[in-house]
């Protein structure tokens, strides 16, 4: 089973599945230059924190391969410049800077005057990032499934499935792994306004896996919880602060508040690469603001708001650690107090 959303072709080109075309079209595009790569990340053609990191690693390899420099200093200067540019495309997801920093360190610490060898090392490192992600997602899925029981009703927000990673995903991983092992879950999928990642992507992925899936509007989460149809909430994450505060797609914190009120476990699933121990709390996380027209007109034949009305469109919010039952990583399950358990998990 190989990743089908981000990969190197037989011709050694970077290919991604354009997620903006789903669910109606499966369109693959090739990324050749830094502007195309920036555009793909910024405009969500590739999205999901781990997938962004994987794409960034491959992007830097492709850029390095295509440079025409014979001088190593010029190569390194341009490489770091392009890396900084890509890093500015999505400021909240820590996996982007994490992957870019891995590639940067390889270049900065390379002490030979052999550009061809350096490029080969970059290719190996990019592949390693993706291979590590596949193993991480499988492990996260195993840990997450250990907290679930056959027949449970589950709720998820945004998209944290195979397309947001390489295989299995994070929040969707236990559902998909469970299905493969004979578990029968009923999953309620928040549509996830304003970009509809739940409607377009999560319901698409779960349906393909044969999982019993019901799409709901974001503001319907409360009624399905109150009616007893949900026994656990599983969401992904884009950044985890040292105290356990979690940045994820806008609307996640509201779901967490509802789950707390109704006494439903709220689980956050993500690789340790999303853990930022230098970030003390969610107050230090930069929240990306996206174009206002994503709310006013993006999915409509005609605008659905008065012309000129202001719109506030943060891409993420921060869920307070007090609302989170457990944070599930590839290294194990962390529980409060997160200042201790997150530090401890990183020692494994």
Helices and strands as residue ranges (DSSP letters): E 6-8, E 14-17, G 19-21, E 28-31, H 34-42, H 49-66, H 72-87, H 94-109, H 115-145, E 153-156, G 162-164, H 173-180, E 186-190, H 197-197, I 198-202, H 203-208, E 212-216, G 218-220, H 221-226, E 232-235, E 239-241, E 246-249, H 252-262, E 265-269, G 272-274, E 275-276, G 282-284, H 293-296, E 316-319, G 321-323, E 326-329, E 332-334, H 338-345
